[in-house]
């Protein structure tokens, strides 16, 4: 089902018993977080999206946990299950094993061509729901129910947004999900981490002597566009092109009223402005998706020049913290969608999994069709060279029969198959900017573990033992008797 905007998605969730409305008065400071956290970590049958209709001091309702289950995340991306994303992209690019580097690069270019060729480029409209109300004189963030999520947060943060900027040189659009701390009625701190597209725009602007980067903070819109802001796309691929492909119809855009940018026409709220590279402010602490507070840091200031919104708008938000939380399923969608791209460059990869407890970048489990000694190490180095997977703190490589989504099986194989002197690789390189354990910011040690079965070619002198398994004949016999056993 293709959703035109956030309210259509909310209506669908309500019709399918996946949303609860709360009319009891709640405080935007801490209280919404505590309620949402209990729902996210509670029983699956009670894990629903929440619409807080009575936020104290505000006429605007707050929607949260919209993507907090596989079924809701899948519906938002127009698929039945998240694994369908893998099949859908595989079909689009007609994945084949490339021969040689030139062929690999050509296939990578094919992805961009394929996405552009489906006729789903964003299109412009003259009037838009997101501009039913236009505020250009003294626009104030005070009209929005921005949340304070955790007790030691430095303030209130916008948490579920699409930040739109354009490359200062190439003018190619980038859409990112960067939290913003409210510093005042018309000022926000733009927390784009140094490995993200927005930070690259900042660096380029500084090199060109540019002091202002036009930007727009978009709240709401269709769910595919909302999610696409979090997707680690290549720098020359518009995230809204991906959203259009997922939806099966293009994202509609309207010109901003105060900045030379275009924004999704069906958004709920748009905060227009510019990132001022002459002013930096302290941002944080913030209770982050790592489950720890991210410490205070210096980030550029976003200055508000206009706020536009729908009549009776809805404020979307998310809460991050100790997993599992809503972002688990947003990350799972990314994991499934990008499997074909990993296979494009590493055809030996069968599947991979980034467990929620690893908060995306701390642990990557990979299963491969092993063909030669050192194959697992080749895969480790390749993954550390792929986009934001370079931040992976631990990579475990397993044989192709291991279910990487079964953590019990993974632990059994890893702990039983590893000689800790022979099968461990420790390297130094880029780590996530939020990693608090590394000795230097954004730089530290990473580990690779070869948990595959070993042969003589791997330097293993003995005979690798066989896994204990029942014979197929007995399994079939018991299958036939099972109903009669009364078990």
DARAPE-V401491 format. One line per field, one symbol per residue. ss: DSSP state (h for helix, s for strand, l for the rest). psi: psi as a letter, one per 40 degrees, with the letter a starting at -180 (. if undefined). burial: + if it has 9 or more other ideal C-beta (glycine too) atoms within 8 Angstrom, else -. Layout:
ss->???
psi->???
burial->???
//
This chain:
ss->lllllhhhhhhhhhhlllsssslllsllslhhhhhhhhhhlllhhhllssssllslllllsssslllllhhhhhhhllllllhhhhhhhhhhhlllllllhhhhhhhhhhhhhhhhhlllllssllllhhhlssslllllhhhlllssllllllllsslllsssssllllllsssslllsssssllssssllllllhhhhhhhhhhhhlllsssssssslllhhhhhhllllllllllhhhhhhhhhllllssssllllllsssllllsssssssssssssssllsslllllssllsssssssssssssllllsssllllllllllhhhhhhhhhhhlhhhhhhhlllsssssllhhhlllllsssssllllllhhhhhhhhhlllhhhhhllsssssslllllllhhhhhhhhhhhllllllssssssslllllllllsllsssssssslllllhhhlllllllllllllhhhhhhhhhhhhhhll
psi->hhhdaddddddddddefeihhhehhihdhdddddddddddeaideegiihhheghhehehihhifdffidddddddefididedddddddddefhihihiddddddddddddddddeeffiiiiidiidefdhhhehfhheeehfhihdideieaihhegihhhiihddeehiihighihhhdadfhihhghieeidddddddddddefhehhhihhhhaaidddddddehgiidehhdddddddddeiihiiiiieeifiiihdeidhhhiaihheehiihhiihhieeeihhihihiihhhheihiiihfihhiiihiahiiadeddddddddddedddddddgeehdiihgiddefdedhhhhhigheihedddddddddeehbeedehdhhhhiieehheegddddddddddehheddehhhiiahiidehedidihehaiihhhhfiiiiddeehdahhiihhiiidddddddddeddeef.
burial->--+-++-+++-+++---++--+---+++-++++-+++-++------++++++-++--+-+++++++++++-++++++++--+-+++-+++-++----+----++-+++-+++-++----+-+-++--++++-+-+---+++--+++++++--++-+++++++++++++---++++++++++++--++++++++-++++++++-+++---+--+++++++++++++++++-+-+-+-+++++++++++--+++++-++-+-+++++++++++++++++---+-++++++++--++--+-++++++++++++--+++++++++-+-++++++++++++++++++++++-++-++++---++-+-++++++-+----+++-++-+++-+--+++++++++++--+-+----++--++--++----+++-----++-++--+---+++-+++++++-+--------------------+------------
//
